[in-house]
Amino acid sequence: MSRGKKMARFAQNSQAENIIEPGKPLFEYMKGQWGKEFFKNNNPIVLELACGRGEYSTGLASHYPNKNFIGIDVKGDRIWKGSQLALKEGLKNVAFLRTFILELEKFFDEGEVDEIWLVFPDPRPRIRDAKRRLTAPRYLKLYSKIIKKNGLFRLKTDNTNLFEYSCHIAKLLGMENIVSTDNLYQNEDLLAEHHGITTRYEKEWNAKGMTIKYLKFTFPSELIQLTPEQEAESNAQDSEEEVL
Ligand SMILES: C[S@@+](CC[C@H](N)C(=O)[O-])C[C@H]1O[C@@H](n2cnc3c(N)ncnc32)[C@H](O)[C@@H]1O
């Protein structure tokens, strides 16, 4: 994308009422205030992490008018797309937050979130990047601080290593009601939960012949404490791509 086009999008973002980003007055004040200050209701809050163009935030918002959706990504030129679509369709139950996911605690109070979607996050195949995977223990611990007990987490990915890693970490941390499939499109019941919404990355990888994997679980009231050895292993999981 040209620099000019990016700048034009950033300018629109700065005016968009459904984007919370650095420099806007609400940016500093959202923690614990999403219902009161932004959505003006007490409906459940659903996050789409690493949302890119926010296909799930906007798509699910149409299906569930009584839930509030917040797409979170650090890239303004991507959330621009979801923001503009939500404005065009008059979706009042969608917001976009431009920030790093590690900063979530600055924006959400304990138990403020009801559900989290993580859709096609970067797989981070290199061993030294394992701790940057958005399902690494430090991230799941972070999510556990802002999500309600029994809050639902869902991951969608094409990447086998990330999928297996995430299933493994979920079990290690004592997540409950774990359900997974390595071929979502072959599982009618689980597929129905997606309402036919596909993201840009999903389309790309599916077109390349990759099966779509899906993992969901609920957060327990307390996570299992990992031993130092388990922590070290989780942050440096091997992967086929690293070896190849
Ligand atoms: C592979 S793309 C997937 C986008 C979208 N979910 C989809 O399926 O099309 C990953 C996205 O995660 C965002 N991202 C990666 N790490 C992030 C982080 N730590 N905090 C916020 N956003 C992040 C990137 O900016 C990018 O938009």
The ligand as a Gaussian input file, in Angstrom:
#p B3LYP/6-31G(d) Opt

LIG

0 1
 C       -1.723000     -12.847000      10.201000
 S       -2.570000     -11.351000      10.572000
 C       -4.250000     -11.916000      10.805000
 C       -5.247000     -10.837000      10.678000
 C       -6.720000     -11.297000      10.718000
 N       -7.060000     -11.872000      12.004000
 C       -7.029000     -12.255000       9.613000
 O       -7.283000     -13.435000       9.884000
 O       -7.033000     -11.824000       8.444000
 C       -2.027000     -11.025000      12.212000
 C       -2.429000      -9.681000      12.753000
 O       -1.998000      -9.610000      14.103000
 C       -1.536000      -8.301000      14.393000
 N       -0.637000      -8.451000      15.558000
 C        0.399000      -9.307000      15.669000
 N        0.959000      -9.227000      16.883000
 C        0.254000      -8.282000      17.558000
 C        0.351000      -7.742000      18.860000
 N        1.274000      -8.181000      19.724000
 N       -0.506000      -6.789000      19.229000
 C       -1.461000      -6.331000      18.359000
 N       -1.617000      -6.822000      17.102000
 C       -0.768000      -7.787000      16.702000
 C       -0.889000      -7.840000      13.111000
 O       -0.836000      -6.431000      13.028000
 C       -1.809000      -8.478000      12.072000
 O       -2.832000      -7.595000      11.660000

